[in-house]
Amino acid sequence: MACFVLTRRSPLPPAVCWERLTAWPRHGDRVPFTRVTVVRGGGGQAGDAILARTVIGPFRFDDPMEIVGLAAPAPGRDGLCRLEKRGRLVLGWAELRVRAPGQDTGQTGETGGSEVTWTEELRVARLPAALDPLVARAGRLVFGRVLDQLLEAGPRTA
């Protein structure tokens, strides 16, 4: 499996970062040729399902995901969302974590902002394991861009 971890600091408070990360259709706005929709539930609790559909000319594939754990950030507690990939082509999981810097030391608020970590482990069906480093590199590039754009400071865009 290809694995990667992305960590970003943001001047935004944890609740705002969380809102942006869990606004699932916004992810698709930042991935070329991809549309992300909530297909079961409201996208805000365990059991809800999300579908990322990528279409490039005649080539298309779905990346269905289920939210298997979700807890918004709260004072003294990280926000954590775990997604399990349920597709035939893309398998694995992703975790999105939002924390307030200093939270683990009881000094929340001194530095302000948030720290966001995106951890993903994925496997592309029928792709040899020897290509996992290339898949991980592509994941870091694509999802790093998504994360950077989702966390851009300033007013929220649709």
Secondary structure, DSSP 8 states (H G I E B T S, - for coil): -EEEEEEEEESS-HHHHHHHHT-HHHHHTTSTTEEEEEEES-SSSTT-EEEEEEEETTEEEEEEEEEEEEE--BTTB-EEEEEEEE-SSEEEEEEEEEE-TTGGGT-TTSS-SEEEEEEEEEEETTS-GGGHHHHHHHHHHHHHHHHHHHT-SSS---
